[in-house]
Amino acid sequence: ERRSPKPDVEGSSPSGRELCKISLKKGKQMANPNTKIKKEDKLTLTDGLKNYFKGVKAEWGKVTWPEKHQIIVETGIVLFVVIAFTVAVYLMDIIFKGLLGLIPLR
C-alpha cells in the first residue's frame, strides 16, 4: 500500500482519521480510535447521505471534460475502427467459407 509521506495531507478519498471524524456528530472528538462509539454519537442516515452528496459535488467540480472537437474526432476514429474490423471479419468469413467449400465430402 502506498502512503503519503505527510499523514495529515488528505487526497480526494477520506483518510482513516477523517472517517473517524465523519462517524461522530458535529463538534465531538474521539479521544481514542479504539473506543466504542455510543449509539447517540453515530450519524443518522440523512446526515450520512448529506455528507456523501457533498463529497460527490466536490469531486464533480474536479472533473475536466474534453472539448467538443476532441469528442467528435475520437468518436469518428472509433466508428472507423469498428467499421473496418466489421468488414475485415466479414471478408474473412467469406474467404474461409469458400476454402471450406473446396474440401470434398465423402
Secondary structure, DSSP 8 states (H G I E B T S, - for coil): ----SSTT---SS--HHHHHHHTB-TT---S-TTS---GGGB--HHHHHHHHHHHHHHHHTT-----HHHHHHHHHHHHHHHHHHHHHHHHHHHHHHHHHHTS---
